């Protein structure tokens, strides 16, 4: 009986986490993808850097989410800390709170508070999606995409 209940609970929690991951991705598409690409190849990122070095305008409005996820994990490594930081940052961003590379902050400016248009559940779902969607540490990300 106990195992039966445990199996049901496990199935329910898996179903729930599946849904909220999907939900997080939908929110990303709707509210974040106008500025943040989901991923970029090392070649694409290198091209952006080259354009900027030559004094050109960057062809993107923000770092890709693959980079954002790895970077935030460097400062907020546990899932709990990461979710808390992202939920707050997207609603109340500031230069002081930002952990992105100073160079990127200068280039793109501080993110607008787009999270204010989302409910608490939506902010939670998109933050969880951002945590689980990518697995690279910052060091691994940098190795693949030399900065
Ligand atoms: C209008 C453009 C824009 C939109 C839309 C946008 N962002 Fe951003 N975001 C930025 C820029 C620019 C930065 C880099 C500067 C900074 O850290 O504020 C950034 C940085 C971030 C960071 C890193 C913060 C840090 O400390 O480095 C997170 C996390 C983030 N965005 C999440 C999101 C999420 C989640 C959404 C959708 C709900 C979103 N962003 C929508 C422009 C945007």
Boltz pocket constraint, residues with backbone or C-beta under 6 A from the ligand:
constraints:
  - pocket:
      binder: B
      contacts: [[A, 27], [A, 28], [A, 31], [A, 32], [A, 33], [A, 34], [A, 35], [A, 36], [A, 61], [A, 62], [A, 63], [A, 68], [A, 71], [A, 72], [A, 86], [A, 89], [A, 90], [A, 93], [A, 94], [A, 97], [A, 98], [A, 99], [A, 100], [A, 101], [A, 104], [A, 105], [A, 108], [A, 109], [A, 110], [A, 111], [A, 112], [A, 114], [A, 115], [A, 126], [A, 127], [A, 130]]
      max_distance: 6.0
